[in-house]
């Protein structure tokens, strides 16, 4: 089927700043991302169309919309999520989160979740179904004709580094069924963690070469220690990633009651040093994933528009932040799943209020912080048939 890439009016305005296209006809990710530090939000079922409603009421330009692509999600689900992102003018972030779930379904158990993940990647039958699903997701995303980011396995990628490389942080170590899975597109790839990474990129290159970008998760599970371990792991994958994801953005010295008044500049600086070393060595920008509403927006913008806490993130390679909107009822950061033991008082500015979040974002977007690349909204890419 013949395809050609037709640029939107927005992208035509950006042609002078766009470098040569990436492999497969994709323009560089810098031409797709906004040229400023942007914000996104989750698209979980309980949240309905709050992002659309607040965009209409506050004029907020959401830049990203993310969801979990779990087992059992059908074509209607994926297409609906992609369309919702496009309707918002946001880049869809497909968070592929299936290694743990597939391992559990196959009967693997362990004391920790990473025990299950490590067993799953070594199971050829599990991984064949896993790669089949990745291929299917790529094909659906390609058919949408718009830019999308495929975010691979939050938590699990870092677990593989920490617990499946024999302490070497070398992705060439640690068995993972790749060619051994029998997937026809993956013959010749090594049966290692590096081969697993290369498999994901190869499936993108074959089935969604023009519009899907690859995002690798590397989480700060060691409180800013040993960034060289992450660098070694990423470089040893020998795979071409487009953007990084990590899970930290604002550091508090405690998660007990009173955390909202315990911002830690020491821990914040340690994190910035950690992520700067990784982005500097890899040349990749990063997005903060699944950040806690209330804790994150209050910590980022306590005296906005002073911008004193966002700008250092940008200097460290940050291009955006994705908020975790789990429910419209109550403050989600007070739940154990988020790690904060209690919620701030209702009259405290850190209290999880979606109205306060919307107001902060509205003020922010009046003068967003430039990060390079496109000078305005994300470019739109349509594949015509």
MORA-V931050 format. One record per residue. RES is the residue in three letters. PHI is phi in degrees with one decimal (999 if undefined). OMEGA is omega in whole degrees, 0 to 359 (999 if undefined). BURIAL is # if it has 9 or more other ideal C-beta (glycine too) atoms within 8 Angstrom, else .. Layout:
BEGIN
res:RES phi:PHI omega:OMEGA burial:BURIAL
res:RES phi:PHI omega:OMEGA burial:BURIAL
END
This chain:
BEGIN
res:UNK phi:999 omega:182 burial:.
res:UNK phi:-71.6 omega:177 burial:.
res:UNK phi:-133.1 omega:171 burial:.
res:UNK phi:-139.8 omega:182 burial:.
res:UNK phi:-97.2 omega:177 burial:#
res:UNK phi:-113.3 omega:184 burial:.
res:UNK phi:-84.8 omega:176 burial:.
res:UNK phi:-74.9 omega:179 burial:#
res:UNK phi:-61.3 omega:180 burial:.
res:UNK phi:-60.6 omega:184 burial:#
res:UNK phi:-68.1 omega:178 burial:#
res:UNK phi:-59.3 omega:179 burial:.
res:UNK phi:-72.8 omega:186 burial:.
res:UNK phi:-105.6 omega:191 burial:#
res:UNK phi:-57.4 omega:183 burial:.
res:UNK phi:-69.4 omega:183 burial:.
res:UNK phi:-105.7 omega:184 burial:.
res:UNK phi:-92.2 omega:177 burial:#
res:UNK phi:-83.3 omega:185 burial:.
res:UNK phi:-61.9 omega:183 burial:.
res:UNK phi:-61.5 omega:176 burial:.
res:UNK phi:-77.7 omega:180 burial:#
res:UNK phi:-55.8 omega:178 burial:.
res:UNK phi:88.3 omega:180 burial:.
res:UNK phi:94.2 omega:177 burial:.
res:UNK phi:-69.8 omega:170 burial:#
res:UNK phi:-70.3 omega:178 burial:#
res:UNK phi:-56.8 omega:183 burial:#
res:UNK phi:-61.7 omega:179 burial:#
res:UNK phi:-61.6 omega:180 burial:#
res:UNK phi:-83.3 omega:180 burial:#
res:UNK phi:-101.4 omega:177 burial:#
res:UNK phi:-70.2 omega:174 burial:#
res:UNK phi:-66.4 omega:180 burial:#
res:UNK phi:-85.5 omega:179 burial:#
res:UNK phi:-134.4 omega:175 burial:.
res:UNK phi:-64.9 omega:187 burial:#
res:UNK phi:-111.1 omega:183 burial:#
res:UNK phi:-122.9 omega:176 burial:#
res:UNK phi:-135.0 omega:183 burial:#
res:UNK phi:-150.5 omega:179 burial:#
res:UNK phi:-74.0 omega:178 burial:#
res:UNK phi:-125.5 omega:177 burial:#
res:UNK phi:-90.1 omega:190 burial:#
res:UNK phi:-57.4 omega:184 burial:.
res:UNK phi:-72.2 omega:187 burial:.
res:UNK phi:-88.5 omega:178 burial:#
res:UNK phi:52.5 omega:183 burial:.
res:UNK phi:-112.6 omega:178 burial:.
res:UNK phi:-56.6 omega:179 burial:#
res:UNK phi:-56.6 omega:178 burial:#
res:UNK phi:-68.0 omega:180 burial:#
res:UNK phi:-65.1 omega:182 burial:.
res:UNK phi:-75.0 omega:174 burial:#
res:UNK phi:-64.3 omega:180 burial:#
res:UNK phi:-68.7 omega:185 burial:.
res:UNK phi:-81.4 omega:185 burial:.
res:UNK phi:-118.5 omega:180 burial:#
res:UNK phi:68.6 omega:183 burial:.
res:UNK phi:-82.1 omega:176 burial:#
res:UNK phi:-94.1 omega:174 burial:#
res:UNK phi:-63.3 omega:182 burial:#
res:UNK phi:-99.8 omega:182 burial:#
res:UNK phi:-140.9 omega:172 burial:#
res:UNK phi:-136.4 omega:183 burial:#
res:UNK phi:-123.8 omega:176 burial:#
res:UNK phi:-153.0 omega:175 burial:#
res:UNK phi:-86.5 omega:174 burial:.
res:UNK phi:-97.0 omega:184 burial:#
res:UNK phi:-93.5 omega:175 burial:.
res:UNK phi:-63.5 omega:175 burial:.
res:UNK phi:88.4 omega:178 burial:.
res:UNK phi:-69.9 omega:184 burial:.
res:UNK phi:-90.6 omega:184 burial:.
res:UNK phi:-64.0 omega:179 burial:.
res:UNK phi:-59.4 omega:181 burial:.
res:UNK phi:-60.1 omega:183 burial:.
res:UNK phi:-65.5 omega:180 burial:#
res:UNK phi:-64.4 omega:179 burial:#
res:UNK phi:-65.5 omega:179 burial:.
res:UNK phi:-64.3 omega:179 burial:#
res:UNK phi:-61.2 omega:181 burial:#
res:UNK phi:-66.4 omega:179 burial:#
res:UNK phi:-62.0 omega:177 burial:#
res:UNK phi:-62.0 omega:181 burial:#
res:UNK phi:-62.9 omega:179 burial:#
res:UNK phi:-63.5 omega:178 burial:.
res:UNK phi:-81.0 omega:187 burial:#
res:UNK phi:74.9 omega:184 burial:.
res:UNK phi:-110.5 omega:175 burial:#
res:UNK phi:-83.1 omega:177 burial:#
res:UNK phi:-71.4 omega:175 burial:#
res:UNK phi:-114.9 omega:183 burial:#
res:UNK phi:-87.6 omega:183 burial:#
res:UNK phi:-86.8 omega:183 burial:#
res:UNK phi:-79.8 omega:190 burial:#
res:UNK phi:-132.9 omega:189 burial:#
res:UNK phi:-132.7 omega:184 burial:#
res:UNK phi:-61.4 omega:180 burial:#
res:UNK phi:-63.7 omega:182 burial:#
res:UNK phi:-62.2 omega:180 burial:#
res:UNK phi:-68.8 omega:176 burial:#
res:UNK phi:-63.8 omega:178 burial:#
res:UNK phi:-64.4 omega:180 burial:#
res:UNK phi:-63.7 omega:179 burial:.
res:UNK phi:-78.9 omega:177 burial:#
res:UNK phi:94.6 omega:179 burial:.
res:UNK phi:-74.9 omega:180 burial:#
res:UNK phi:-135.3 omega:178 burial:.
res:UNK phi:178.1 omega:180 burial:#
res:UNK phi:-69.2 omega:181 burial:.
res:UNK phi:-128.1 omega:180 burial:.
res:UNK phi:-62.0 omega:182 burial:#
res:UNK phi:-67.7 omega:174 burial:#
res:UNK phi:-61.8 omega:180 burial:#
res:UNK phi:-69.2 omega:181 burial:#
res:UNK phi:-62.3 omega:181 burial:#
res:UNK phi:-64.0 omega:176 burial:#
res:UNK phi:-67.5 omega:182 burial:#
res:UNK phi:-63.3 omega:183 burial:#
res:UNK phi:-69.3 omega:179 burial:#
res:UNK phi:-91.9 omega:183 burial:.
res:UNK phi:-91.7 omega:185 burial:#
res:UNK phi:-61.5 omega:181 burial:#
res:UNK phi:-68.0 omega:177 burial:.
res:UNK phi:-61.2 omega:184 burial:#
res:UNK phi:-71.8 omega:176 burial:#
res:UNK phi:-62.7 omega:178 burial:#
res:UNK phi:-66.4 omega:179 burial:#
res:UNK phi:-62.5 omega:180 burial:#
res:UNK phi:-66.0 omega:175 burial:#
res:UNK phi:-59.0 omega:180 burial:#
res:UNK phi:-68.8 omega:177 burial:#
res:UNK phi:-59.2 omega:178 burial:#
res:UNK phi:-58.7 omega:180 burial:#
res:UNK phi:-63.4 omega:178 burial:.
res:UNK phi:-61.6 omega:180 burial:#
res:UNK phi:-60.8 omega:181 burial:#
res:UNK phi:-65.7 omega:178 burial:#
res:UNK phi:-67.5 omega:179 burial:#
res:UNK phi:-64.1 omega:178 burial:#
res:UNK phi:-63.3 omega:182 burial:#
res:UNK phi:-66.2 omega:179 burial:.
res:UNK phi:-67.8 omega:177 burial:#
res:UNK phi:80.4 omega:180 burial:#
res:UNK phi:-117.1 omega:178 burial:#
res:UNK phi:-61.3 omega:175 burial:#
res:UNK phi:-146.4 omega:175 burial:#
res:UNK phi:-112.3 omega:174 burial:#
res:UNK phi:-95.7 omega:181 burial:#
res:UNK phi:-98.2 omega:188 burial:#
res:UNK phi:-94.9 omega:164 burial:#
res:UNK phi:42.6 omega:172 burial:#
res:UNK phi:-54.0 omega:184 burial:#
res:UNK phi:70.1 omega:191 burial:#
res:UNK phi:-61.8 omega:182 burial:#
res:UNK phi:-63.9 omega:178 burial:#
res:UNK phi:-68.8 omega:176 burial:#
res:UNK phi:-58.5 omega:179 burial:#
res:UNK phi:-61.6 omega:177 burial:#
res:UNK phi:-65.7 omega:187 burial:#
res:UNK phi:-71.3 omega:193 burial:#
res:UNK phi:-122.1 omega:183 burial:.
res:UNK phi:-136.2 omega:175 burial:#
res:UNK phi:-118.2 omega:181 burial:#
res:UNK phi:63.9 omega:179 burial:.
res:UNK phi:77.6 omega:183 burial:.
res:UNK phi:-93.7 omega:186 burial:.
res:UNK phi:61.5 omega:181 burial:#
res:UNK phi:-101.5 omega:182 burial:#
res:UNK phi:-68.0 omega:174 burial:#
res:UNK phi:-72.9 omega:175 burial:.
res:UNK phi:-102.4 omega:180 burial:#
res:UNK phi:88.9 omega:184 burial:#
res:UNK phi:-70.8 omega:171 burial:.
res:UNK phi:-143.2 omega:182 burial:#
res:UNK phi:-73.9 omega:180 burial:#
res:UNK phi:-122.3 omega:172 burial:#
res:UNK phi:-58.7 omega:180 burial:#
res:UNK phi:-65.5 omega:178 burial:.
res:UNK phi:-70.1 omega:181 burial:#
res:UNK phi:84.4 omega:177 burial:.
res:UNK phi:-67.8 omega:188 burial:#
res:UNK phi:-64.4 omega:181 burial:.
res:UNK phi:-80.8 omega:191 burial:#
res:UNK phi:-113.6 omega:179 burial:#
res:UNK phi:-63.0 omega:179 burial:.
res:UNK phi:88.1 omega:179 burial:.
res:UNK phi:-82.3 omega:182 burial:#
res:UNK phi:-70.1 omega:178 burial:#
res:UNK phi:-88.4 omega:181 burial:#
res:UNK phi:-140.2 omega:175 burial:#
res:UNK phi:-61.2 omega:177 burial:#
res:UNK phi:-61.5 omega:177 burial:#
res:UNK phi:-62.7 omega:176 burial:#
res:UNK phi:-60.2 omega:178 burial:#
res:UNK phi:-62.7 omega:179 burial:#
res:UNK phi:-63.7 omega:179 burial:#
res:UNK phi:-64.6 omega:180 burial:#
res:UNK phi:-63.5 omega:180 burial:#
res:UNK phi:-66.7 omega:179 burial:#
res:UNK phi:-63.5 omega:179 burial:#
res:UNK phi:-62.6 omega:174 burial:#
res:UNK phi:-64.4 omega:184 burial:#
res:UNK phi:-62.5 omega:181 burial:#
res:UNK phi:-82.8 omega:192 burial:#
res:UNK phi:-106.6 omega:178 burial:#
res:UNK phi:-148.4 omega:189 burial:#
res:UNK phi:-71.5 omega:190 burial:#
res:UNK phi:-96.8 omega:190 burial:#
res:UNK phi:-141.6 omega:180 burial:#
res:UNK phi:-107.2 omega:180 burial:#
res:UNK phi:-109.3 omega:187 burial:#
res:UNK phi:-102.5 omega:179 burial:#
res:UNK phi:-112.8 omega:181 burial:#
res:UNK phi:-105.1 omega:177 burial:#
res:UNK phi:-90.2 omega:172 burial:#
res:UNK phi:-141.0 omega:189 burial:#
res:UNK phi:-95.9 omega:182 burial:#
res:UNK phi:-90.6 omega:180 burial:#
res:UNK phi:-85.4 omega:184 burial:.
res:UNK phi:-120.1 omega:175 burial:.
res:UNK phi:53.9 omega:173 burial:.
res:UNK phi:79.4 omega:181 burial:#
res:UNK phi:-94.3 omega:169 burial:.
res:UNK phi:53.9 omega:176 burial:.
res:UNK phi:-61.2 omega:180 burial:#
res:UNK phi:-63.0 omega:177 burial:.
res:UNK phi:-65.9 omega:178 burial:#
res:UNK phi:-67.2 omega:180 burial:#
res:UNK phi:-62.0 omega:178 burial:#
res:UNK phi:-57.8 omega:182 burial:#
res:UNK phi:-62.5 omega:183 burial:#
res:UNK phi:-64.0 omega:182 burial:#
res:UNK phi:-68.1 omega:181 burial:#
res:UNK phi:-74.9 omega:175 burial:#
res:UNK phi:-66.9 omega:182 burial:#
res:UNK phi:54.3 omega:180 burial:.
res:UNK phi:-131.2 omega:184 burial:#
res:UNK phi:-91.0 omega:177 burial:.
res:UNK phi:-93.6 omega:180 burial:#
res:UNK phi:-104.7 omega:184 burial:#
res:UNK phi:-158.4 omega:177 burial:#
res:UNK phi:-105.5 omega:171 burial:#
res:UNK phi:-125.6 omega:172 burial:#
res:UNK phi:-139.6 omega:192 burial:#
res:UNK phi:-111.1 omega:181 burial:#
res:UNK phi:-116.9 omega:178 burial:#
res:UNK phi:-146.1 omega:180 burial:#
res:UNK phi:-128.3 omega:185 burial:#
res:UNK phi:-107.9 omega:172 burial:#
res:UNK phi:-111.2 omega:184 burial:#
res:UNK phi:-77.9 omega:178 burial:.
res:UNK phi:-147.4 omega:172 burial:.
res:UNK phi:-113.2 omega:176 burial:.
res:UNK phi:-79.3 omega:178 burial:.
res:UNK phi:-56.1 omega:184 burial:.
res:UNK phi:99.6 omega:181 burial:.
res:UNK phi:-57.1 omega:185 burial:#
res:UNK phi:-64.2 omega:177 burial:#
res:UNK phi:-111.3 omega:185 burial:.
res:UNK phi:-125.6 omega:175 burial:#
res:UNK phi:-58.6 omega:183 burial:#
res:UNK phi:-113.0 omega:178 burial:#
res:UNK phi:-67.6 omega:178 burial:.
res:UNK phi:-63.0 omega:179 burial:.
res:UNK phi:-67.8 omega:178 burial:#
res:UNK phi:-63.4 omega:179 burial:#
res:UNK phi:-65.5 omega:178 burial:.
res:UNK phi:-64.3 omega:177 burial:#
res:UNK phi:-63.6 omega:180 burial:#
res:UNK phi:-61.8 omega:177 burial:#
res:UNK phi:-64.9 omega:180 burial:#
res:UNK phi:-61.9 omega:184 burial:#
res:UNK phi:-72.2 omega:177 burial:#
res:UNK phi:-62.7 omega:179 burial:#
res:UNK phi:-63.3 omega:182 burial:#
res:UNK phi:-73.9 omega:180 burial:#
res:UNK phi:-66.9 omega:179 burial:#
res:UNK phi:-66.0 omega:182 burial:.
res:UNK phi:-77.4 omega:184 burial:#
res:UNK phi:-96.0 omega:183 burial:#
res:UNK phi:74.0 omega:183 burial:.
res:UNK phi:-105.0 omega:170 burial:#
res:UNK phi:-80.5 omega:180 burial:#
res:UNK phi:-138.9 omega:178 burial:#
res:UNK phi:-122.5 omega:175 burial:#
res:UNK phi:-80.1 omega:189 burial:#
res:UNK phi:-104.8 omega:171 burial:#
res:UNK phi:53.8 omega:180 burial:.
res:UNK phi:-90.4 omega:190 burial:#
res:UNK phi:-82.4 omega:177 burial:#
res:UNK phi:-64.7 omega:185 burial:#
res:UNK phi:96.2 omega:179 burial:#
res:UNK phi:-65.4 omega:186 burial:#
res:UNK phi:-76.0 omega:185 burial:#
res:UNK phi:-68.7 omega:176 burial:#
res:UNK phi:-66.7 omega:181 burial:#
res:UNK phi:-69.1 omega:181 burial:#
res:UNK phi:-77.4 omega:191 burial:#
res:UNK phi:-126.4 omega:183 burial:#
res:UNK phi:-66.6 omega:182 burial:.
res:UNK phi:-130.4 omega:183 burial:.
res:UNK phi:-56.1 omega:16 burial:#
res:UNK phi:-95.8 omega:179 burial:.
res:UNK phi:-63.7 omega:172 burial:.
res:UNK phi:63.6 omega:187 burial:.
res:UNK phi:-71.5 omega:180 burial:.
res:UNK phi:-106.6 omega:176 burial:#
res:UNK phi:-79.9 omega:184 burial:#
res:UNK phi:-57.3 omega:177 burial:#
res:UNK phi:-62.2 omega:176 burial:#
res:UNK phi:-64.0 omega:179 burial:#
res:UNK phi:-62.0 omega:178 burial:#
res:UNK phi:-62.2 omega:179 burial:.
res:UNK phi:-87.8 omega:177 burial:#
res:UNK phi:108.9 omega:182 burial:#
res:UNK phi:-76.5 omega:175 burial:#
res:UNK phi:-123.2 omega:182 burial:#
res:UNK phi:-177.5 omega:183 burial:#
res:UNK phi:-142.2 omega:179 burial:#
res:UNK phi:-111.1 omega:179 burial:#
res:UNK phi:-84.2 omega:182 burial:#
res:UNK phi:-99.7 omega:179 burial:#
res:UNK phi:-100.4 omega:184 burial:#
res:UNK phi:-90.9 omega:182 burial:#
res:UNK phi:-154.9 omega:177 burial:.
res:UNK phi:-87.3 omega:184 burial:.
res:UNK phi:-110.0 omega:176 burial:.
res:UNK phi:87.0 omega:181 burial:.
res:UNK phi:-84.6 omega:184 burial:#
res:UNK phi:-65.0 omega:181 burial:#
res:UNK phi:-73.4 omega:178 burial:#
res:UNK phi:-88.1 omega:181 burial:#
res:UNK phi:-85.1 omega:180 burial:.
res:UNK phi:-57.2 omega:181 burial:.
res:UNK phi:-60.8 omega:180 burial:.
res:UNK phi:-96.3 omega:174 burial:#
res:UNK phi:88.6 omega:179 burial:.
res:UNK phi:-95.4 omega:190 burial:#
res:UNK phi:-76.9 omega:179 burial:.
res:UNK phi:-157.0 omega:182 burial:.
res:UNK phi:-96.0 omega:176 burial:#
res:UNK phi:-62.9 omega:175 burial:#
res:UNK phi:-58.6 omega:184 burial:.
res:UNK phi:-57.5 omega:182 burial:.
res:UNK phi:-87.3 omega:179 burial:.
res:UNK phi:-87.1 omega:183 burial:.
res:UNK phi:-64.2 omega:177 burial:.
res:UNK phi:-85.1 omega:180 burial:#
res:UNK phi:-58.4 omega:185 burial:#
res:UNK phi:-72.5 omega:176 burial:#
res:UNK phi:-118.8 omega:178 burial:.
res:UNK phi:-64.9 omega:176 burial:#
res:UNK phi:-64.8 omega:179 burial:.
res:UNK phi:-66.5 omega:176 burial:#
res:UNK phi:-59.1 omega:181 burial:#
res:UNK phi:-62.1 omega:180 burial:#
res:UNK phi:-65.8 omega:179 burial:#
res:UNK phi:-64.2 omega:180 burial:#
res:UNK phi:-66.7 omega:178 burial:#
res:UNK phi:-60.5 omega:179 burial:#
res:UNK phi:-66.8 omega:182 burial:#
res:UNK phi:-62.4 omega:185 burial:#
res:UNK phi:-71.2 omega:172 burial:#
res:UNK phi:-71.9 omega:178 burial:.
res:UNK phi:-152.3 omega:183 burial:.
res:UNK phi:-65.2 omega:185 burial:#
res:UNK phi:-89.4 omega:185 burial:#
res:UNK phi:-69.9 omega:178 burial:.
res:UNK phi:-123.7 omega:184 burial:#
res:UNK phi:93.9 omega:181 burial:.
res:UNK phi:81.5 omega:185 burial:#
res:UNK phi:-63.7 omega:183 burial:#
res:UNK phi:-82.9 omega:184 burial:.
res:UNK phi:-138.3 omega:184 burial:.
res:UNK phi:-72.5 omega:181 burial:.
res:UNK phi:-58.2 omega:176 burial:#
res:UNK phi:-66.9 omega:178 burial:#
res:UNK phi:-114.0 omega:185 burial:#
res:UNK phi:-123.9 omega:180 burial:#
res:UNK phi:-120.3 omega:175 burial:#
res:UNK phi:-93.1 omega:180 burial:#
res:UNK phi:-91.6 omega:181 burial:.
res:UNK phi:-114.5 omega:999 burial:.
END
